[in-house]
Amino acid sequence: MRQVVLDTETTGLEPSQGHRIIEIGCVETIGRRLTERRYRQYLNPERQIDDGAFEVHGITAAFLADKPCFAQIAQEFIDFVKGAELIIHNAPFDVAFINYELRLLGPEWGQIEDYCTVLDTLALARELHPGQKNSLDALCKRYRVDNSQREQHGALLDAEILTDVYLAMTGGQAKLLLDGTKDGVARQRESLRSFDATRPRLRLTAPTASELAAHQRRLAAIEEVSGRKCLWIAQDGAKGGTDSIQEPHDPLG
């Protein structure tokens, strides 16, 4: 699967008020691994930047004065993301701005959903962690993703951070590494955690006869109410029957 992790920076919060995109950052992954392809473009929004937005990203109108407008890069942007699944944190925000820019170009451009599918990592995080903070910074802390360089928001940096967060959230590596690189293999080995060989051995406590009897009674009760579908009894039976339970021993000696 080809996925493009995307983030934008804007002049303000509402495209309905004429706010525009001033930076696009994209990171490409294929089969949940980073490729070397990135897309980053600063844009001249042809309007002022709200003070609140400037405090977030620190991008000035003077810096953007000689940058292309969206119309000049629209085709190359579409070519980069076309056919991919877009991974975006708080996707409705970025999608609304992208679609606003496309509408300004004319109806023939359609909307971004005509070119890509979209996955919202904020919605995914809320499903996985209901009632908790699910901002990108909060997810970095939860999944131990380094965001120390994120003093201010930047589209490409945030897309790179979100790539790590998304993969960790969906059960993969904490870092996406380029295939076949010696540095990538070395970093992967360094990231592996091993147990301290000097740690004390685990202490195992065997159940008493009365505890074993209580266990058997509970299994029998589950077996009765489940219509003889108690999985624990089935597993014990495959190992020689529930009467064959033995007291555990310490595998470490």
C-alpha positions as CSV (number, residue, x, y, z in Angstrom):
1,M,0.0,0.0,0.0
2,R,1.2,3.5,-0.9
3,Q,0.5,6.0,1.8
4,V,1.4,9.7,2.0
5,V,1.5,11.3,5.4
6,L,0.5,15.0,4.9
7,D,0.4,18.2,6.9
8,T,-0.2,21.8,6.0
9,E,0.4,25.2,7.6
10,T,-2.1,28.0,6.9
11,T,-2.7,31.7,7.3
12,G,-5.5,31.1,9.7
13,L,-8.1,28.6,10.8
14,E,-11.0,29.0,8.4
15,P,-10.9,28.7,4.6
16,S,-14.4,30.0,4.6
17,Q,-12.8,33.3,5.7
18,G,-10.4,33.3,2.8
19,H,-7.4,31.8,4.6
20,R,-4.9,29.9,2.5
21,I,-2.3,27.2,2.7
22,I,1.3,28.5,3.1
23,E,3.2,25.2,3.4
24,I,2.6,21.6,2.4
25,G,4.7,18.7,3.7
26,C,4.4,15.1,2.5
27,V,6.2,11.9,3.4
28,E,5.8,8.8,1.2
29,T,5.7,5.2,2.6
30,I,5.1,2.0,0.7
31,G,4.3,-1.2,2.6
32,R,4.7,0.7,5.9
33,R,8.3,1.6,5.0
34,L,9.8,5.0,4.2
35,T,10.9,5.8,0.7
36,E,13.2,8.6,-0.1
37,R,10.4,10.7,-1.7
38,R,9.3,13.8,0.1
39,Y,7.2,16.7,-1.1
40,R,7.6,20.2,0.5
41,Q,6.4,23.5,-0.8
42,Y,6.1,26.9,0.7
43,L,3.3,29.0,-0.9
44,N,2.6,32.6,-1.3
45,P,-1.0,33.0,0.0
46,E,-1.5,36.4,-1.5
47,R,-2.9,37.6,1.8
48,Q,-1.9,38.4,5.4
49,I,-1.1,35.8,8.0
50,D,-3.1,36.0,11.2
51,D,-1.1,36.7,14.4
52,G,-2.4,33.5,16.0
53,A,-1.3,31.4,13.0
54,F,2.1,33.1,13.0
55,E,2.6,32.2,16.7
56,V,2.1,28.5,15.7
57,H,4.4,28.2,12.7
58,G,6.5,31.3,12.7
59,I,6.3,31.8,8.9
60,T,6.2,35.4,7.8
61,A,4.6,37.0,4.7
62,A,8.0,38.4,3.8
63,F,9.5,34.9,3.7
64,L,6.7,33.8,1.4
65,A,6.7,36.8,-0.9
66,D,8.9,35.1,-3.6
67,K,7.3,31.6,-3.3
68,P,4.9,30.2,-5.9
69,C,1.1,30.4,-5.4
70,F,-0.9,27.2,-5.1
71,A,-2.1,27.4,-8.8
72,Q,1.6,27.1,-9.9
73,I,2.2,23.9,-8.0
74,A,-1.2,22.3,-8.0
75,Q,-0.5,19.7,-10.7
76,E,2.8,18.6,-9.2
77,F,1.2,18.3,-5.8
78,I,-1.7,16.2,-7.2
79,D,0.8,14.0,-9.1
80,F,2.6,13.3,-5.9
81,V,-0.4,12.3,-3.8
82,K,-2.6,10.7,-6.5
83,G,-3.6,7.1,-5.8
84,A,-2.2,7.1,-2.3
85,E,-4.0,6.9,1.1
86,L,-3.5,10.3,2.8
87,I,-2.6,10.0,6.5
88,I,-3.5,13.3,8.2
89,H,-3.9,14.3,11.8
90,N,-7.3,16.1,12.1
91,A,-7.9,15.5,8.5
92,P,-11.0,17.6,8.1
93,F,-8.9,20.7,8.7
94,D,-6.3,20.0,6.0
95,V,-8.8,18.6,3.6
96,A,-11.0,21.7,3.8
97,F,-8.0,23.9,3.0
98,I,-6.8,21.7,0.1
99,N,-10.3,21.6,-1.4
100,Y,-10.7,25.3,-1.0
101,E,-7.5,25.8,-3.0
102,L,-8.8,23.4,-5.7
103,R,-12.1,25.2,-5.9
104,L,-10.3,28.5,-6.5
105,L,-8.7,26.8,-9.6
106,G,-12.0,25.8,-11.1
107,P,-14.6,22.9,-10.9
108,E,-12.5,20.8,-13.3
109,W,-10.0,20.2,-10.4
110,G,-12.6,18.5,-8.3
111,Q,-11.6,17.7,-4.7
112,I,-8.7,15.9,-3.0
113,E,-11.0,12.8,-2.3
114,D,-11.2,12.4,-6.1
115,Y,-7.5,11.6,-6.2
116,C,-6.9,9.9,-2.8
117,T,-8.5,8.2,0.1
118,V,-8.0,9.9,3.5
119,L,-7.4,8.4,7.0
120,D,-7.7,10.7,10.0
121,T,-5.3,9.7,12.7
122,L,-7.0,12.0,15.2
123,A,-10.2,10.0,14.8
124,L,-8.2,6.8,15.0
125,A,-6.5,7.9,18.2
126,R,-9.9,8.8,19.8
127,E,-11.1,5.3,19.1
128,L,-7.9,3.8,20.6
129,H,-7.7,6.2,23.6
130,P,-11.2,7.6,24.4
131,G,-11.3,10.4,26.9
132,Q,-7.6,11.1,26.6
133,K,-5.6,13.9,25.0
134,N,-4.9,12.9,21.4
135,S,-3.0,15.9,20.0
136,L,0.1,15.1,18.0
137,D,2.3,16.1,21.0
138,A,0.2,13.9,23.4
139,L,0.6,11.0,21.0
140,C,4.3,11.5,20.8
141,K,4.6,11.3,24.5
142,R,2.3,8.2,24.7
143,Y,4.2,6.3,22.0
144,R,7.7,7.7,22.9
145,V,8.2,9.4,19.5
146,D,10.9,12.1,19.7
147,N,9.3,15.5,19.0
148,S,12.1,17.6,20.6
149,Q,12.6,19.6,17.4
150,R,9.0,20.7,17.3
151,E,9.5,24.1,18.9
152,Q,7.2,25.5,16.2
153,H,4.9,23.7,13.8
154,G,6.3,22.9,10.3
155,A,4.4,20.9,7.7
156,L,7.2,18.6,6.7
157,L,8.5,18.1,10.2
158,D,5.0,17.4,11.5
159,A,4.4,14.9,8.7
160,E,7.7,13.1,9.6
161,I,6.6,12.9,13.3
162,L,3.1,11.8,12.4
163,T,4.6,9.0,10.2
164,D,6.3,7.6,13.3
165,V,3.2,8.1,15.5
166,Y,0.9,6.4,12.9
167,L,3.1,3.3,12.6
168,A,3.4,3.0,16.4
169,M,-0.3,3.5,16.8
170,T,-1.1,0.8,14.3
171,G,1.2,-1.8,15.8
172,G,4.4,-1.4,13.8
173,Q,7.9,-0.3,14.3
174,A,8.4,2.9,16.3
175,K,10.6,4.2,13.5
176,L,10.3,3.6,9.8
177,L,13.6,2.6,8.3
178,L,14.8,2.6,4.7
179,D,15.1,-1.0,3.5
180,G,18.6,-2.5,3.0
181,T,20.6,0.4,4.5
182,K,23.4,-0.4,7.0
183,D,22.6,2.7,9.0
184,G,18.9,1.6,9.2
185,V,19.8,-1.9,10.4
186,A,22.2,-0.4,13.0
187,R,19.5,2.0,14.3
188,Q,17.0,-0.8,14.4
189,R,19.4,-2.9,16.5
190,E,20.1,0.0,18.8
191,S,16.4,0.5,19.4
192,L,15.8,-3.1,20.6
193,R,15.4,-3.4,24.3
194,S,16.9,-6.3,26.2
195,F,16.4,-7.5,29.8
196,D,19.0,-6.8,32.4
197,A,20.9,-10.1,32.9
198,T,21.5,-9.2,36.6
199,R,17.8,-8.8,37.4
200,P,16.4,-11.1,40.2
201,R,14.7,-14.2,39.0
202,L,10.9,-14.1,39.0
203,R,9.4,-15.7,42.1
204,L,6.6,-18.2,41.2
205,T,4.1,-19.2,43.8
206,A,2.3,-22.6,43.3
207,P,-1.5,-22.7,44.0
208,T,-2.6,-24.6,47.0
209,A,-4.9,-27.6,46.8
210,S,-7.9,-25.5,47.9
211,E,-7.1,-22.9,45.2
212,L,-6.9,-25.6,42.6
213,A,-10.3,-26.9,43.7
214,A,-11.8,-23.5,43.6
215,H,-10.4,-23.1,40.1
216,Q,-12.0,-26.4,39.0
217,R,-15.4,-25.3,40.5
218,R,-15.3,-22.0,38.6
219,L,-14.5,-23.8,35.3
220,A,-17.3,-26.2,35.9
221,A,-19.7,-23.3,36.4
222,I,-18.5,-21.6,33.2
223,E,-18.9,-24.9,31.3
224,E,-22.5,-25.2,32.5
225,V,-23.7,-21.6,31.6
226,S,-21.8,-21.6,28.3
227,G,-23.3,-24.8,26.9
228,R,-20.1,-26.8,27.4
229,K,-18.0,-24.3,25.5
230,C,-15.5,-23.4,28.2
231,L,-12.2,-22.9,26.3
232,W,-10.1,-23.5,29.4
233,I,-11.6,-26.9,29.9
234,A,-11.1,-27.7,26.2
235,Q,-7.5,-26.7,26.3
236,D,-6.9,-28.7,29.5
237,G,-8.6,-31.7,27.9
238,A,-6.3,-31.5,24.9
239,K,-3.4,-31.6,27.4
240,G,-4.8,-34.7,29.2
241,G,-7.9,-33.5,31.0
242,T,-8.8,-31.0,33.7
243,D,-7.9,-33.6,36.3
244,S,-4.3,-33.5,35.1
245,I,-3.5,-30.0,36.4
246,Q,-0.2,-30.0,38.2
247,E,1.4,-27.5,40.4
248,P,3.7,-25.1,38.4
249,H,7.5,-25.3,38.7
250,D,10.1,-22.6,38.3
251,P,11.5,-22.9,34.7
252,L,14.6,-21.0,35.8
253,G,15.5,-23.8,38.2
